[in-house]
Amino acid sequence: MDNGNGKWCPIASLADLSHDKPLEVIVDEAVVILLRVEDEVVAYQGLCPHQFARLAHGHVAAGSIHCPQHKACFDLRDGACGPGWLLPALRQYSVRVDTAGIVSLASPLSIKTTPT
């Protein structure tokens, strides 16, 4: 996916990413978390929409990331908030991984869109 101006910001190596621990990066002054979910890399806003706790300090379990402050959880497939909370879904960002395993985000950050 091209972000409109073709500019991608390399931010990590695929080897730096885990299935069970988010990697926090700062891009365009925004806190972003990166994770491996099955065979793909996902990028979400790194601050919980409730009280802005750093999600990189939370834990990953059962396909969700759990906020370290109040335990709200967000599905890693689409960022949707789990049961018990009425919070917006996490913003998901466009990611690409090149053949050398370099993970890049569109810069400026562009929100991932799902084809209709």
N, C-alpha and C positions, 0 to 999 in steps of 0.2 A: 504494500500500500504506500503510495506516495502522499506526502503531507501537503501537497500543493506547490511548494517551492523546491522540493527535492532535497532539502537539507536534513541530514540525520546526524545525531550526536552520539558517538560511541561512548558508552558509559560503563561497560562491564565485559567480562569474559564469561562465556557459557560455563566454564569451569568454576566460576565464583558463585554460581547459583545453586540453590538447594530446593528440594521438595518440601522440606519441613522448617526452614528458617528463612524469613524474608531478608533481602538485601536492600538497605536504604541508600538512595542516591538523591542528590539535589540537582534538578534540571530546571533551567529558567526560573530559579528562585522557588520552585515547588518541591515539596518532599514527595518522593515517589518510592514505592516498594516494588521489587522484582522477585518473582518466584518461578520455579519450574512447576508446571501442572501437567502431569502425564508427559507428553512429548513436546509441549510448547512452553514458551516463556510468556508470562503475563506481567503487566505493569499496571498498578493501581495507585490512586492517591495514597500517600503514606500517613495521613492524619485521619483519625476517626472523626466522622461528621458530628458525633455527640459532643465531646469536649476536647477534641483535637489531640488526643493521646497519640503517641508515635506507634503505629501499628507494627513497626519492625521489632518492637519490644514485646509484642504479643506472641501467641503461639499458634501453630497450624495443627489442626486435627480434623479428621472426618471431612476433608475437602473444603474447610473454611479457615479463615484467619480470625482469631479471637482477640479483641481489644484488651490490652493489658490493664486498663483502668476499670471498666465496668463490665467486661466480658461479653459485650455485643459481638456477634459473629457475622461474617460476610462470606458468601459463597465465592470460591476462587474461580468458578467458571464464568460468572457474570457480575460479581460484585454486589449482588442483592443481599440485603440485610436479612438475617435469620429470624426465627420466631422469638417473640417476647420484646421486640424493639420496633419502633416505628421511625426508622431512620432511612434516609435516601441511600440508594446503592452507591458504592464507591465508583468514582470516575475511573474508567479504564483507558489506558493510553496505547497508541499504536507502537508496536515493537517489531523489529526485524533482527534476525540473526544471520550473519553472513557465513560463507563456507569455512572461514577461519575460526568461527565460534565467537565473533565479536557481536555483542548485543548493543543495539542502538535504539534510541527513541527519536521520534520526529521532533524537530526543534524549529520554531516554538512548539511546545507540546500540543499535540492534536489528539482529541478524544477519539477512541476507536469507534467506528460505526459498523453496524451489522448489516450486511447486504439484505435487501428486501426482495 
